[in-house]
Structures are given as structure tokens and as C-alpha cells.
């Protein structure tokens, strides 16, 4: 006679049952990772998320590459050739390698005239433009809404004036025969007769400097003003209570707060002032007849379209582009280094 079978009591429900069912112990006693199809789907999702911004930017990048990158490549290719009218007619390139660059860097005109004109003028123009624009911005920040609108509208007229029109205005002011500047100096007894201010190297670039600063400072003023209005008033009032004057408040509070804005303004002004062309070319003697006032931009144009030496002119343009890239990289690296501190 067989013994009766004792029924097994039901097991308590496992609270973790259903989660991780079907998984095998992992390497360290845990559960195994997700199956490979799941990992592949997650990886593809991450790739899609990373690629989505680039897909949205792709049309603009293609247009920029067609408008900027390809012409730049063509200029570099021209700079490696002896490219002139015979090559334009025949369509056959005459490769010279680095011959144009060798001629350029061995030229005394580059080191004694063109490069000093470009560098010194750009440094002075950027410094005066940023200084005057910042001073006007500080002045406008202290004005009421009505007068701020009036001053802002007035200075924007100078910024909106085309470079050609603005240059001819300054040429008329300093004209040797009918210019206001000579007439005032002669009437005051400071000059005995008319003076042609465009023949001298220093006076030529002094007039060009007035033109550039006059047309460039409104952009700096409006940009710095927009940032100034965002500076917390509590910081300035606390510094004033502690005895800090206006000059110390500007250097200790405003300048550190607006450091990134000043960096952007300086970079843009440097690029604009290094490659200035119309303001120099349209002044008397600036189109190449006075070789003492050439800068890199005008020299490249004169050699290309005046002397039909497109390869040599392209080499000058490439050097100018490289100088601007180096300056921009230095500014950006300095800004990033300051952010890391």
C-alpha cells in the first residue's frame, strides 16, 4: 500500500518575477545585457540623433561650399600658376609651383610698404573703432529712451552709408582745391596755400583712418550697448557704494562681463579692416598710381587686373586670407582659454 503524497505548498510570488525573465547570469553574476538586436537599435537611434542637426544644416553647408570654398580653392590653384591673358585665351595652365610665393616673399615692396601699411592701419583702425564705439555705447546707456533713440538713429546713418559714397565725401573734404579742410586752414592762417593731402603716405592713411572709424564705430556702439543694458545694475551700484569710480567700474565690472562681446567685435573689425579695399582704392593715388600707399587688398587687385598677373595677385590674396585666419584663431583660442579658467 503506497504512502499518501503530501501536496507541495504554493511558493510565494517573487516580486522580481517578470523582470529580467529569460536572462542569463552575466559575467559578474548579474543579468546579461540586452540582446544584440536591441543594442543595434539603440546604436542606430543614437546615430540618427547625432546626424539630425547635420542633415538640417546640409543645404546651407552645400551652398556655402559652392559660394566660398570652391572659389577659395580656385584662387589657391591660380596662385600656383603663371596665369595671365595667354592662359585665359588658350585655357592651358602654366604651373609654376611656389614661384609666385617666392617672388612675393622676396619682394622689398611687401616688407617695406605693403605689409606695414596693412598691419599698422588695421591695428590703429580696430583700436580707434572699438574705443570710440564703446565710448558712444556707454554714453547712450546713460541717456533716456527718447535721446537714446535719437543718437542711435543718427549714428546708424553713418553705418548705412555705402563705402563708395562715404569715401567720396572724405575725398571732397580734403580736396586740394575745393576741400573744406584746406579752406579752413588757409582762412585761419595756418596754411599759405592748398596742400594735396593724398600724396603723403601718413596723411593718406590718416584720411582713410577717419573714413574707416566713421563708418565702423556705429556697429560697435550698438553691439556693446545691447550687452551693456544686460549688465546687472546691482553690481554697478554696489561698486559705487564701495567707492569705485566710473573708470574702475568700467574696467573691473563692465569689461570682464562683456569680454565675449568685445572679442567678437574685435574679430569682425580686424577682418574688415585688414581687407579694406574700396576706401583705399577710390582715394586719389590709391588705385596704384601712388605705390607708397598700397595695402595687400589693393596690391592684389592691381597685380591681377592692372598688370594681368592673376597668379601673382592670387598669391597675395591667399597670404591675406591666411593672415586673417591666423588672427581669428588666436582671438578664439584666447577666448576659450579665458572661459576655462
C-alpha positions as a Python dict, from the first residue, in 0.01 Angstrom:
ca = {
    (1, 'X'): (0, 0, 0),
    (2, 'X'): (155, 328, -109),
    (3, 'X'): (201, 622, 124),
    (4, 'X'): (-16, 924, 55),
    (5, 'X'): (157, 1208, -138),
    (6, 'X'): (186, 1526, 63),
    (7, 'X'): (87, 1828, -153),
    (8, 'X'): (359, 2091, -202),
    (9, 'X'): (257, 2430, -64),
    (10, 'X'): (240, 2710, -318),
    (11, 'X'): (553, 2932, -341),
    (12, 'X'): (532, 3294, -256),
    (13, 'X'): (516, 3525, -552),
    (14, 'X'): (859, 3657, -646),
    (15, 'X'): (847, 4040, -657),
    (16, 'X'): (1117, 4038, -925),
    (17, 'X'): (943, 3779, -1140),
    (18, 'X'): (875, 3904, -1489),
    (19, 'X'): (1167, 4150, -1486),
    (20, 'X'): (1469, 4000, -1646),
    (21, 'X'): (1286, 3680, -1730),
    (22, 'X'): (1475, 3477, -1982),
    (23, 'X'): (1806, 3647, -1899),
    (24, 'X'): (2113, 3451, -1813),
    (25, 'X'): (2364, 3541, -1543),
    (26, 'X'): (2615, 3791, -1662),
    (27, 'X'): (2990, 3793, -1626),
    (28, 'X'): (2979, 3937, -1275),
    (29, 'X'): (2675, 3742, -1151),
    (30, 'X'): (2424, 3994, -1279),
    (31, 'X'): (2191, 3962, -1570),
    (32, 'X'): (2313, 3960, -1923),
    (33, 'X'): (2298, 4272, -2137),
    (34, 'X'): (2022, 4332, -2388),
    (35, 'X'): (2025, 4104, -2687),
    (36, 'X'): (2229, 4226, -2982),
    (37, 'X'): (1924, 4339, -3190),
    (38, 'X'): (1823, 4574, -2909),
    (39, 'X'): (2176, 4713, -2879),
    (40, 'X'): (2186, 4766, -3256),
    (41, 'X'): (1856, 4955, -3250),
    (42, 'X'): (1981, 5178, -2967),
    (43, 'X'): (2303, 5245, -3157),
    (44, 'X'): (2113, 5338, -3472),
    (45, 'X'): (1891, 5571, -3272),
    (46, 'X'): (2197, 5748, -3132),
    (47, 'X'): (2344, 5783, -3479),
    (48, 'X'): (2019, 5930, -3610),
    (49, 'X'): (2005, 6179, -3325),
    (50, 'X'): (2366, 6284, -3387),
    (51, 'X'): (2315, 6313, -3763),
    (52, 'X'): (1988, 6506, -3748),
    (53, 'X'): (2148, 6855, -3692),
    (54, 'X'): (2392, 6795, -3977),
    (55, 'X'): (2109, 6690, -4207),
    (56, 'X'): (1929, 7014, -4126),
    (57, 'X'): (2247, 7215, -4191),
    (58, 'X'): (2337, 7023, -4507),
    (59, 'X'): (2159, 7257, -4757),
    (60, 'X'): (2323, 7567, -4610),
    (61, 'X'): (2663, 7396, -4595),
    (62, 'X'): (2634, 7292, -4960),
    (63, 'X'): (2551, 7649, -5063),
    (64, 'X'): (2839, 7789, -4856),
    (65, 'X'): (3078, 7536, -5003),
    (66, 'X'): (2972, 7636, -5353),
    (67, 'X'): (2994, 8009, -5286),
    (68, 'X'): (3301, 8022, -5061),
    (69, 'X'): (3501, 7701, -5056),
    (70, 'X'): (3521, 7636, -5429),
    (71, 'X'): (3626, 7994, -5521),
    (72, 'X'): (3891, 7976, -5248),
    (73, 'X'): (4023, 7650, -5394),
    (74, 'X'): (4034, 7812, -5737),
    (75, 'X'): (4232, 8107, -5603),
    (76, 'X'): (4484, 7868, -5447),
    (77, 'X'): (4516, 7684, -5781),
    (78, 'X'): (4567, 8014, -5967),
    (79, 'X'): (4838, 8112, -5719),
    (80, 'X'): (5038, 7805, -5827),
    (81, 'X'): (5034, 7910, -6194),
    (82, 'X'): (5174, 8182, -6416),
    (83, 'X'): (4820, 8278, -6511),
    (84, 'X'): (4767, 8570, -6747),
    (85, 'X'): (4594, 8664, -7070),
    (86, 'X'): (4762, 8387, -7276),
    (87, 'X'): (4633, 8124, -7033),
    (88, 'X'): (4285, 8277, -7035),
    (89, 'X'): (4274, 8262, -7417),
    (90, 'X'): (4425, 7916, -7456),
    (91, 'X'): (4275, 7762, -7145),
    (92, 'X'): (4601, 7576, -7077),
    (93, 'X'): (4751, 7623, -6730),
    (94, 'X'): (5117, 7708, -6682),
    (95, 'X'): (5207, 7556, -6346),
    (96, 'X'): (5496, 7721, -6163),
    (97, 'X'): (5454, 7566, -5819),
    (98, 'X'): (5558, 7808, -5544),
    (99, 'X'): (5715, 8054, -5786),
    (100, 'X'): (5460, 8329, -5715),
    (101, 'X'): (5506, 8290, -5340),
    (102, 'X'): (5885, 8301, -5380),
    (103, 'X'): (5858, 8624, -5576),
    (104, 'X'): (5611, 8765, -5324),
    (105, 'X'): (5816, 8697, -5011),
    (106, 'X'): (6137, 8814, -5176),
    (107, 'X'): (5981, 9145, -5280),
    (108, 'X'): (6104, 9451, -5093),
    (109, 'X'): (5774, 9624, -5163),
    (110, 'X'): (5594, 9367, -4948),
    (111, 'X'): (5812, 9417, -4640),
    (112, 'X'): (5878, 9791, -4666),
    (113, 'X'): (5547, 9927, -4796),
    (114, 'X'): (5252, 9690, -4835),
    (115, 'X'): (5272, 9485, -4516),
    (116, 'X'): (5345, 9782, -4283),
    (117, 'X'): (5062, 9977, -4444),
    (118, 'X'): (4822, 9686, -4391),
    (119, 'X'): (4926, 9593, -4035),
    (120, 'X'): (4967, 9940, -3885),
    (121, 'X'): (4650, 10070, -4045),
    (122, 'X'): (4447, 9768, -3927),
    (123, 'X'): (4576, 9795, -3568),
    (124, 'X'): (4500, 10168, -3548),
    (125, 'X'): (4160, 10129, -3716),
    (126, 'X'): (4048, 9844, -3489),
    (127, 'X'): (4171, 10021, -3175),
    (128, 'X'): (4005, 10354, -3253),
    (129, 'X'): (3685, 10194, -3383),
    (130, 'X'): (3635, 9978, -3073),
    (131, 'X'): (3733, 10262, -2836),
    (132, 'X'): (3500, 10517, -2996),
    (133, 'X'): (3216, 10268, -3032),
    (134, 'X'): (3246, 10165, -2666),
    (135, 'X'): (3252, 10529, -2551),
    (136, 'X'): (2938, 10604, -2752),
    (137, 'X'): (2770, 10291, -2613),
    (138, 'X'): (2844, 10397, -2254),
    (139, 'X'): (2707, 10744, -2331),
    (140, 'X'): (2389, 10600, -2483),
    (141, 'X'): (2338, 10369, -2185),
    (142, 'X'): (2314, 10678, -1961),
    (143, 'X'): (2058, 10853, -2181),
    (144, 'X'): (1682, 10826, -2160),
    (145, 'X'): (1485, 10619, -2405),
    (146, 'X'): (1399, 10912, -2633),
    (147, 'X'): (1752, 11055, -2663),
    (148, 'X'): (1897, 10707, -2693),
    (149, 'X'): (1671, 10654, -2994),
    (150, 'X'): (1778, 10988, -3144),
    (151, 'X'): (2152, 10922, -3101),
    (152, 'X'): (2120, 10564, -3221),
    (153, 'X'): (1937, 10673, -3536),
    (154, 'X'): (2198, 10941, -3605),
    (155, 'X'): (2496, 10709, -3581),
    (156, 'X'): (2323, 10439, -3786),
    (157, 'X'): (2313, 10682, -4078),
    (158, 'X'): (2695, 10670, -4088),
    (159, 'X'): (2691, 10290, -4078),
    (160, 'X'): (2426, 10263, -4351),
    (161, 'X'): (2618, 10493, -4588),
    (162, 'X'): (2779, 10291, -4872),
    (163, 'X'): (3158, 10275, -4872),
    (164, 'X'): (3178, 10446, -5211),
    (165, 'X'): (2963, 10742, -5105),
    (166, 'X'): (3141, 10779, -4772),
    (167, 'X'): (3483, 10772, -4937),
    (168, 'X'): (3392, 11042, -5187),
    (169, 'X'): (3265, 11262, -4904),
    (170, 'X'): (3604, 11243, -4730),
    (171, 'X'): (3784, 11299, -5061),
    (172, 'X'): (3579, 11614, -5112),
    (173, 'X'): (3652, 11737, -4758),
    (174, 'X'): (4030, 11705, -4807),
    (175, 'X'): (4037, 11807, -5174),
    (176, 'X'): (4336, 12029, -5251),
    (177, 'X'): (4141, 12292, -5448),
    (178, 'X'): (3781, 12283, -5320),
    (179, 'X'): (3812, 12097, -4991),
    (180, 'X'): (3674, 12237, -4667),
    (181, 'X'): (3981, 12132, -4468),
    (182, 'X'): (4225, 12339, -4676),
    (183, 'X'): (3986, 12633, -4688),
    (184, 'X'): (3954, 12645, -4307),
    (185, 'X'): (4330, 12616, -4250),
    (186, 'X'): (4404, 12887, -4508),
    (187, 'X'): (4141, 13122, -4358),
    (188, 'X'): (4295, 13069, -4013),
    (189, 'X'): (4642, 13149, -4147),
    (190, 'X'): (4778, 12801, -4076),
    (191, 'X'): (4848, 12733, -4444),
    (192, 'X'): (4982, 12964, -4711),
    (193, 'X'): (4829, 12766, -4998),
    (194, 'X'): (4642, 12448, -5085),
    (195, 'X'): (4804, 12118, -4987),
    (196, 'X'): (4740, 11784, -5154),
    (197, 'X'): (4697, 11557, -4852),
    (198, 'X'): (4669, 11243, -5065),
    (199, 'X'): (5029, 11238, -5184),
    (200, 'X'): (5187, 11172, -4844),
    (201, 'X'): (5183, 10822, -4704),
    (202, 'X'): (5095, 10925, -4348),
    (203, 'X'): (4835, 11188, -4443),
    (204, 'X'): (4677, 10949, -4695),
    (205, 'X'): (4621, 10681, -4433),
    (206, 'X'): (4512, 10938, -4175),
    (207, 'X'): (4222, 11031, -4405),
    (208, 'X'): (4149, 10664, -4469),
    (209, 'X'): (4153, 10605, -4092),
    (210, 'X'): (3892, 10878, -4039),
    (211, 'X'): (3678, 10717, -4308),
    (212, 'X'): (3702, 10367, -4159),
    (213, 'X'): (3641, 10474, -3799),
    (214, 'X'): (3347, 10692, -3901),
    (215, 'X'): (3177, 10407, -4085),
    (216, 'X'): (3269, 10131, -3837),
    (217, 'X'): (3207, 10264, -3487),
    (218, 'X'): (2822, 10255, -3507),
    (219, 'X'): (2827, 9874, -3529),
    (220, 'X'): (3048, 9855, -3219),
    (221, 'X'): (2834, 10108, -3035),
    (222, 'X'): (2505, 9927, -3099),
    (223, 'X'): (2653, 9585, -3017),
    (224, 'X'): (2817, 9698, -2693),
    (225, 'X'): (2507, 9894, -2594),
    (226, 'X'): (2291, 9582, -2624),
    (227, 'X'): (2531, 9399, -2392),
    (228, 'X'): (2562, 9693, -2152),
    (229, 'X'): (2188, 9703, -2094),
    (230, 'X'): (2212, 9344, -1971),
    (231, 'X'): (2474, 9414, -1703),
    (232, 'X'): (2311, 9384, -1357),
    (233, 'X'): (2259, 9728, -1207),
    (234, 'X'): (2310, 9584, -859),
    (235, 'X'): (2675, 9512, -934),
    (236, 'X'): (2741, 9867, -1053),
    (237, 'X'): (2554, 10021, -760),
    (238, 'X'): (2740, 9801, -510),
    (239, 'X'): (3074, 9901, -662),
    (240, 'X'): (2974, 10268, -650),
    (241, 'X'): (2879, 10234, -282),
    (242, 'X'): (3219, 10076, -214),
    (243, 'X'): (3384, 10385, -359),
    (244, 'X'): (3472, 10267, -709),
    (245, 'X'): (3471, 10547, -963),
    (246, 'X'): (3332, 10529, -1315),
    (247, 'X'): (3669, 10428, -1461),
    (248, 'X'): (3721, 10147, -1210),
    (249, 'X'): (3363, 10023, -1254),
    (250, 'X'): (3419, 10009, -1628),
    (251, 'X'): (3741, 9805, -1611),
    (252, 'X'): (3653, 9583, -1313),
    (253, 'X'): (3287, 9507, -1390),
    (254, 'X'): (3182, 9602, -1742),
    (255, 'X'): (3488, 9480, -1934),
    (256, 'X'): (3501, 9131, -1770),
    (257, 'X'): (3126, 9092, -1812),
    (258, 'X'): (3136, 9190, -2179),
    (259, 'X'): (3460, 9009, -2262),
    (260, 'X'): (3298, 8777, -2517),
    (261, 'X'): (3117, 9066, -2685),
    (262, 'X'): (3442, 9261, -2715),
    (263, 'X'): (3615, 8955, -2861),
    (264, 'X'): (3352, 8915, -3132),
    (265, 'X'): (3361, 9286, -3213),
    (266, 'X'): (3742, 9289, -3233),
    (267, 'X'): (3749, 8981, -3458),
    (268, 'X'): (3495, 9126, -3701),
    (269, 'X'): (3663, 9468, -3704),
    (270, 'X'): (4002, 9307, -3766),
    (271, 'X'): (3871, 9109, -4062),
    (272, 'X'): (3701, 9415, -4212),
    (273, 'X'): (3998, 9650, -4162),
    (274, 'X'): (4261, 9406, -4285),
    (275, 'X'): (4087, 9353, -4617),
    (276, 'X'): (3973, 9711, -4666),
    (277, 'X'): (3968, 9788, -5038),
    (278, 'X'): (3717, 10045, -5161),
    (279, 'X'): (3815, 10313, -4909),
    (280, 'X'): (4178, 10292, -5028),
    (281, 'X'): (4127, 10228, -5397),
    (282, 'X'): (3885, 10519, -5452),
    (283, 'X'): (4107, 10779, -5290),
    (284, 'X'): (4343, 10979, -5521),
    (285, 'X'): (4653, 10769, -5579),
    (286, 'X'): (4510, 10465, -5402),
    (287, 'X'): (4437, 10274, -5723),
    (288, 'X'): (4806, 10204, -5784),
    (289, 'X'): (4943, 10531, -5920),
    (290, 'X'): (5097, 10603, -5579),
    (291, 'X'): (5283, 10284, -5490),
    (292, 'X'): (5365, 10412, -5142),
    (293, 'X'): (5005, 10368, -5021),
    (294, 'X'): (4935, 10015, -5142),
    (295, 'X'): (4796, 9758, -4899),
    (296, 'X'): (4751, 9384, -4952),
    (297, 'X'): (4397, 9407, -5086),
    (298, 'X'): (4467, 9683, -5339),
    (299, 'X'): (4802, 9533, -5438),
    (300, 'X'): (4633, 9202, -5519),
    (301, 'X'): (4375, 9380, -5735),
    (302, 'X'): (4634, 9595, -5916),
    (303, 'X'): (4858, 9300, -5996),
    (304, 'X'): (4564, 9089, -6113),
    (305, 'X'): (4355, 9329, -6318),
    (306, 'X'): (4603, 9610, -6378),
    (307, 'X'): (4908, 9403, -6472),
    (308, 'X'): (4720, 9089, -6588),
    (309, 'X'): (4923, 8878, -6344),
    (310, 'X'): (4637, 8681, -6198),
    (311, 'X'): (4860, 8412, -6049),
    (312, 'X'): (5070, 8663, -5855),
    (313, 'X'): (4760, 8852, -5746),
    (314, 'X'): (4603, 8526, -5629),
    (315, 'X'): (4915, 8452, -5421),
    (316, 'X'): (4875, 8789, -5248),
    (317, 'X'): (4508, 8711, -5180),
    (318, 'X'): (4598, 8371, -5031),
    (319, 'X'): (4852, 8531, -4798),
    (320, 'X'): (4595, 8788, -4687),
    (321, 'X'): (4344, 8511, -4618),
    (322, 'X'): (4597, 8312, -4415),
    (323, 'X'): (4683, 8620, -4207),
    (324, 'X'): (4313, 8673, -4127),
    (325, 'X'): (4269, 8305, -4035),
    (326, 'X'): (4568, 8315, -3800),
    (327, 'X'): (4443, 8630, -3628),
    (328, 'X'): (4094, 8484, -3588),
    (329, 'X'): (4230, 8157, -3444),
    (330, 'X'): (4442, 8348, -3193),
    (331, 'X'): (4142, 8551, -3074),
    (332, 'X'): (3918, 8245, -3047),
    (333, 'X'): (4179, 8041, -2859),
    (334, 'X'): (4235, 8329, -2617),
    (335, 'X'): (3861, 8350, -2556),
    (336, 'X'): (3830, 7975, -2495),
    (337, 'X'): (4130, 7979, -2262),
    (338, 'X'): (3971, 8253, -2055),
    (339, 'X'): (3645, 8056, -2032),
    (340, 'X'): (3833, 7753, -1898),
    (341, 'X'): (3997, 7950, -1617),
}
